[in-house]
Structures are given as structure tokens and as C-alpha cells.
Amino acid sequence: MRIPRIAVVEDDPILLDILSGTLTDRGFDVAIFRDGESFLNAIDAGETPDVAVLDIVLPGADGVTLLKRLREDIPACRVVMMTAFSSMDTMLDSLRQGAVEFLLKPVTAGEVADAVEQSLWKRRSGDRVSEAVAEFEVGTTDLQRVMGASEAVKDIETFVLKAGRVDVPVLITGETGTGKEIVARAIHDSSSRSKHAMINLNCGAIPEPLIESELFGHVRGTFTGAVSDRPGLFEEADGSTLFLDEIGDLPLASQVKLLRVLQEGMIRRLGGRSDQKVDVRIIAATNLDLESEVAAGAFRKDLFYRLSVLRLRVPTLRERREDIPHLISRFMTTYSRREGVVLSKRALKALSAYPWPGNVRELENEVARAATLTEGERIEFSDLSEEMRTTSQLRGAGSLKVALENKERQIIVASLQRTEWNKTETARILGMSRQNLYQRMKHHGIPLTPLTNGGGDVKKR
């Protein structure tokens, strides 16, 4: 098997040496570059890294310039960006260019190496979101081809067609991994705004100090790092649709400004003195119970009602099990290294019966893993993940729900211990919002601060 090629572009010779050593120790083929120009010359000469680790501020050519070049010439290359917090303009540029990972300095070599490994896995197994986006970008709104043909999906398709005919805000709810972004894109593609690209923002992925600049733009000199005037996403989405994923993570101060846009159709850049009219349709999504968030004072009631003129709950995969064989077949086609690879009856039975707490995303990852790693012409039960095999074996021996609850609690506690009870980092590792993490901690009786009982676990409160 070919050793993954990692390019590291960093002008700090000490950090460059540390990163090179750590990545080499993890078994990667590492190429180092001390400035942007030398990396561009290497690309011209045929350098094709699997992952590029780029500092944003570089002599010769900055990281965003390198990122744009990689997107044009080596689109399969995954990118990890590093920068000091003050480089806000360039940070936003890199996010819009599609940086896969974004790390704020100071960073450890281990953090960079972890990001590289995660990027490589995504490169091998494919990117779920970009695949879904590509399918819709070719002009189809056939959700059944993407999601399945169950009655639940047919109901979603009916909603999509109705929502596409009107120009009002839509709120899409549902658990993580159910396909809320796919539904949002289908609504946009069914609407009169489809001739323009839909603009996306994950409200939970942008640091709080950057969120308003990203949404509304800013003028030069508004804050350190604002070296030029910059339009926000509302201006980019003028005449189109703005999809706000994880809307429940939007800070309260930003909620007030979003409400004003919905009420008046006007925005003002940070530091600006004049308003600008915009014509933007909002589609928002969340895995939180926003009504509970409203009751807790974490989300504005008036904004909730403004966003939910039309409202759709995307059902869990557990609620539409008849779609599982279709999804497995689609993912097998996408990820199998050879034609003709099939699932054994026992493996298919295990996949069909599993409760899928991570929904379609978890199913895709499981199939991608098995299809990528299997050496034979058939995926056997033994090729499935340990979690899948264990759950299948527990099904006849006791309460599956209890087993899954215990497993989830163990994973959360282990992640908290790993991060020394840093809830923000724990939520990132687990792929959930901080609010969702707090809800699951409360559900399992996990305290907000570690209390040891002598056995390495935590006492329940």
C-alpha cells in the first residue's frame, strides 16, 4: 500500500521540524516547504500530496493562495490550515475556499497529526456532504434516489415540492446524520432561486467572535485583522438561499441581528454606518429541541417563530428501516474498491437491525469502512466494526437499549477524561454541539466537573 504523502508549508523552522518529525513517526511520507512559492513550484513540478498542512501567513504566497491552487490543480488533496487568531480576514477566506480543517495557533504537533489522519480517512471514504451536494448540483431533486423510497421519504419529497413553491423561511429539525442538509438543498433546487448557488454556514463550526463578521461582513479597521472591507454571507446569498445549519448554536447577540434581517430584509456590516437591503431566503436546521432552548432562555422565542414558518422533522433511520438496504447498496457502489463485492446475509441482518444512533451518516461510515478494508469478494459479519458485532450479539442476551445507553455514557466519560473535562473540546471530538453534550451529560448523570470514586469513573449526582 502506498504511503500517504503529506506536504507541510510553514515558515517557522522549529515548528516545521517538529511537525515533520511527528508526521514521519506516524508513518507518513513528508515533504516540507518553508515558503509558499517553493510549494507552488513543487506543484508545477508534479508534487501531488494527499494532505497539505498550510500556514496562512507565508512568504512568497499566502496559505489562501496555495489553497486556491490546490482546489484547481489537485482537488482530491485534503487541506489543514493553521493560523494565529489575528488573521481573521484570511481565516474567513480559507473557510470559504473549503479548508477541511482549521487549527488556531498555538497548536501541538499531535493536534496537527490527528487532523491529518482524520483528513486521510475522509479522503479514502469520500465526503458525505460533498457527494450529496454533487448529486443535487447535476439538477436532480429525486430524494428517493439519495435517501430511499420509504413512505417517510415520500412525505419529505412532498414537503420539499410545496416548500419550493413559496418563499418563506423553513426550519428543518432532526437528529445528527439524518440528512437535513440534503433536504435543504432539495428545497433550494425546487425553488425559483435555484439559478443561484445556495450558501451554507454551520453556525457551530465558526468561532463566536467571527460569526457576525461571517454573516454580515465588516469594514476595514473594525477589529485587529480586518485589513479590508469584506462582504458577509448575506450579501453573497442575495437573490439566493442561505442555509444556516446548527442554528441552535448561534449566539444570542447574533440571534438579535438575524431576527432584524428576517423582519426588515436589511443588514449592516460590522463597523459600517449604512444599511443594505438583501433578498435572502433562510433555511435553518438543528438537532436541538429549539422549544426547550427557548424555555431555557438559550434561544429567542421571536426568532424561533420567524424561522419556523414552514417546519419539517427529518425522521431517524430507525423510523425508516426499509430504506437501509437501498442506502447500503448505494454506499457499497460508492466505496467498494472492486466491482461485485456483496454483503453476507449475517452482515446484512446485523446492519438492518442495528438502531443507528448516528443515523445515515453512521451507516455510511460503517459501510465505507467495511467496503474499504475487506480483502474478499464478500463483506462478512466479522468485517463489521466491533461496535456493530457487539451490539448484534447483545441483542438476544439482554436489553439493547440499556447496552447502548451504557456504551454512550462510557464514551462521553472517556472523552471528558481525555480532554480534562473541557466541554468544548469534548463536544468537538464527539461531533456534537456543546448544548447536546450538556443534555447527554445530564441524561447520564455525569457531573460538569470530575468527581472520582477511586475507580476512574465519575460519581452520579
N, C-alpha and C positions, 0 to 999 in steps of 0.2 A: 504493500500500500504506500502511495506517495506521501512523503512528509509534508504537512501544510506549510506554506511559505508565508511568513509574516514580515511586513515592511514596517519599520519604526522610524518616523521622521520627528526628530527632537533636537533643538539646538543647545540644550544643556548637556555637556559631555558626561557629567556624573550620572544624571538621570538616564541618559541614553545607555550608558554602560550597565547600569543596574537592570534596566528593562531588558536589554539584550541577554544578560546572564540568566535572568529569571525565566524568560521565554525559552531560551535554549535548554535550560534544565528541565523544562516541561516537555521537551521532545520536539520543539518546532525548529524549522529552518528559518533563521532570522537574517534579514538584510537591514542594515542601519544607514540612515541618511541624516546629515547634520544641517541641511537646509532644504527649502522647497524646490529650488532649481535643480539640485542634483537628483531629486526624486523624479521630477518631470523628465530629465534626461534619461533616467533609467527606464521609465515607461516607454519613451521613444525607442530605446534600445531593446525593448522586448520584455521588461520586467512585468510579471503578472502575479502579484501577491494574492493569496486567498483572503487575507485580512490586512488592512493598513491601519496602524496606530499613528494618528496625526496630532501634533501640537497645532493650535490655531495660529499663534504668533510665531512666525518663522522668517528668517532672512531669505531673500530671493523670491519666494512666492508663499503666501499665507496658506493656512490649512483649508480655508473655504475654497480657494483656487484649486488646490490639489483634489479636494472632494469633488468639485465640478468636473475636473478632468477624469477622475476615476469613474464617475457616473456615465461619462460619454464613451470612454475607451474600454473600461473593464467593469461593466455593470454588475457582474457577479461578485466582485470584491466587496466584502463587508468592511465597514469603517468604524473605528473607535476614535472619538475626538477628545482631546484634553485641552483645558484652558484654565487660566485664572478667572475668578468670578468677575473681574472688572471688564472683561472683553465681552460686554453684553451684546453689542451690535453683531459681532462676528459669531457669537453663540447662537443668536437667532437665525442668522444666515445659514449656519450649518444644520440647524434643526429643520429649516425649510428645504434644504437640499437633500434631506433624508439621511442624516447621520444615524447609524444604527445604535450606537451607544454614545453617551456624553458624560464625561467624567470631569468634575471640578477639582483643580489642584488646590492643595497638595493631595496627591494620590500615592498609594503604595504600589510597588511592583506587583504584589499579589492581586490587588484590585484590577489592574490592567490585564494581567494574565487571565483572571476569571472572566473578564469581559471578552477577551479574545476567544476563549474556549466556548463561551455562550454564542458568540457570533459564528464560530465554525459549525456548531450544531445547527443553527438556523440556516446556514448556507447549505449544509448537507440535506436537511429535511425539508427545505423550502420555507418560504414565509407565508403563513396562512392569510394574513391580511392582503398582501400584495397579490396573491393568487386570486382571492375573491374580487379584488379591485379590477384585476386584469380581465376577469370573466365578464364583469359588467361593462368595462370600458369598450369591449368589442360590440356593444349595442344590444345585449340581451337583458331582459328583465325576467327571465324564466327562473323564478326562485326554486321551482321543483327540481330543476337540473342541479342546482347547487345544494339545496337543503333536504330534498326528499319529496315524496308525493303523499304524505300523510294528510289527513283532514286538517290537522293543525297548521301545516304549511299552506294548504289551500286557503285557509282562513286568513293567514298572513298576506297571501297574494291578493286576496280580495281587498284587504285593508290598504295595501300598497297602491292599488289602482285607484281607489277612492281618494287617498291622500294625495296622489299625484295630480288630481284634477282641481284641487283647491290650494290656495297659497297662504296657509296658516301654520303656526308652529306645531311641531309634533314632539311628543315625549315618548321615548322607547325605553321600557324597563325590562329587566330580566337578569338572571344570574350571569356571572362572568363566563364567557365562552359560548353563549347561546347563538351568537351571530347578529348582534344588534347593529353593528356597522354595515353588514351586508344588507340588512333591511333598509337602513338609512340611505344607502347608495341606490337601492332599487326605487325608493320613493323619489329621490332626486332625478333618476333617469326616466321616471314616468311623468315628470312634471315639465312645465313649459320652460324651466330653467336649465334643462339638460344640455343645451348647446354650450353652456359654460361648465368648467370643471368644478366639482364640489370641493370645498375647502374643509380640511379636517383639523381639529385640535383636541388632543387628550388633555383635559384640564388637570388631571392628576400627574401628568408627566412633566409639567413645566414648573420650575421653582416659583414660589409665591411672589417674590419681588419682580419676576419677569412677566407674570400672566397678563397684567393690564397693558404693558407695552406690546405684548404679542397680539392682544385683541384689538387695541385701539391705536397703536402706533405711538410715536413720540417725536419731539422736535429736538434738534441738536442742542446739547448742553443741559438737557433736563436732569441728567444724573451722570455720574462717572461712567465713562464708557460709551455714552451717547454721542458719537463723533459726527453724526449726520442725521438729517431728518429721515424718518422711516415710517412708511405706511403700515397699518396693522392688518390683521386678517379680515376685519370687517370691510376695509377698503378693497382688499383683494377679492373678497366674495361679493362685491357689489354687482347685482344682477343675477347672482347665483345662490347657492345654498351653503350655509356654514354648519358643519356637523360638530357639535360640542359633546364629545364623549366624556364619561365620568363627570357629568355636570355637578354631582353632589360634592365633588372636591373643590369647587370654585369658592374662593374666599368670600366672606360676607361683603367686604368692601367692593369687590368686583361684581358681586351679585346686584348691588345697587346700580352700577353703571350699565350692566346688561339689561336690567329692567327698563332703564331710560331709553335704551336703543329700541327695545320692543314696543315701548309706548309711543315714542316720538320719531323713530327712524333717523336719529341724529347721533353722531359721535364727535368726540373731541380728542385729539391726540394729547398724550401726556405732555404738559408744558405748553400746550397750544392755547390760543386766545379766541379761536373762532370754531364754530360748529360746522360739521359737514353732513349733508344728507346722504344716506346709503339705503339701498334697496336689497335687503338680505333676508332670505328665509332661514329660520333656525330650526334645526332638528337636533334634539338633545337626547342623550342616553345615560342611563345609570344602572348600576347593580344594587343601589341602596334603596331602602324604603323611604322615599322622599317625604311622605306624610309623617313618618316618625321623626325624620330630621327636622321638619317644620315644627312639630310639637316640642322637640328638644331645643329649639332656637338656633339650630345649625344651618337652616335653610329658610329663606324668606317665603312667607306664605303667598304674597302677591306675585312673586316671580314664579312660584310653583304653578299657580293658576294661569299665568300668562303662557308658560311653556307647554301646558298640557291641554291646549285647545283640542287637539287630537291625541289620543293616548293608546299605545299598544304594549301589551306584555308579551314578550317572546317566550314561548314555553321552553322548559328544560328538556334535555334529551330523554330524561326518564319519562316524560309525559308523551313522547312520540317515538317510542321504541321501534315502531315499524319502519322508521327512517334509517335505523342503524345499518342494516345490510347494504342499503344504497350508498350511504356515506363511506362504509368500509370499502366497497367496490371502487368508488371514486378516488379515495386516498391510496388504495393499492395501485391503481393506474398511475397516480402521480409519483409515488415514491419507490415502486419496485425497480430494482436495478436491471431486472431481466423480464421479458415477457413470459406470461404463463404461470407466474407464481400465484398459488392459491392458498386459502386457509383450510386447515383441517377442521373436521366437524366439531371437535372438542374446543379448539381455539375460537371458532365462530360462536359456539354456545356460550363460552365464557365472556366474550365481548358483548354479546347480545343481552346477557343477564346482568352485567355489571351496572351499578347505579350511576356512574359517570357524574360525580360531583363537580368536575371541571367541564362538563358538557361536551359540545362538539370539538372544542379546542383540545381537550384531554384525549378524546377518541382519536383525533388526527395525530397527536403526538405519539400515542401508543402504536397506531398502525405504521406511522413513519419509522419509528424505532425498530419495530419488528421487521418491516419490509427492507430496511436498510441493512440490518445486521444479519438476517438469515442467509445461510450459505446454500440451502437446498432449494428445491422447486416448490416446497410447501411450507407454510408457517405452521409450526406445531404449537401445542399448548405450552411446551417447555420454552418456546421462543418469546413468550409474552413476559412482561415485566414481573418482578417479584410481587409487587402490589396486586397486580391482576390475578396471579396464581394464588396468592394467599387468600384474597377475598373470595375467589371461587371455591376454595377448599373449606373456608369458614361457613359458606352458605348453608351447608347441611348440618353443621355442628353447633350452631347457636344463632344468636341474633346478629344479623348482618349490620343492622343499624347501630347496635352497640359497638360492634367491632370497628366500624368506620368512625364513630364518634371518638373512640379511644385513640385510634390512629391519628385523627386530626389533632387531638389535644397533644399527643406526643410530638407531632411535627411542629406545632406552634411553640411549645415549650423549648424544644431543641433549638429552634431558630432564635428565640429570645435569648437563650443562654449563649448562643454563638455571637450575638451582637451586643452582649452585656446589657440586655433589656432596652436597647434602642428601638423604639417602636417604629420610627420612620424607616430605618434600615430593614427591620424585620418585615414590614409590610412590602418593601421592595423585593426582598428575597422570595416572599411567598406569592408575589404577583397580585396583591390586593391593595385596596386603599387603606389608609390609617383608620378611617371610620369603620370599615368592615373588620379590620383586625381587632379593634376595641370591642366590637359586637361579639366576635367569636371568643375573645378572652373572657368576656362577661358570661357568655353561654357556658363555657367550660369551667368557670370559677377560678380562672387564672388571675392572680393579683397584678396590679400595674407595676409593682416593684417586687424584686425577687425576695422570697422568704424561704430559706432552705429548711428541710425537715431532717437533715442528716443523710438523706438518701439521694440527693442530687435533683429531686423533683421540687415542686413548689407546693406549699400548703394551700388548700382551698379556703377562701374566705366565706 
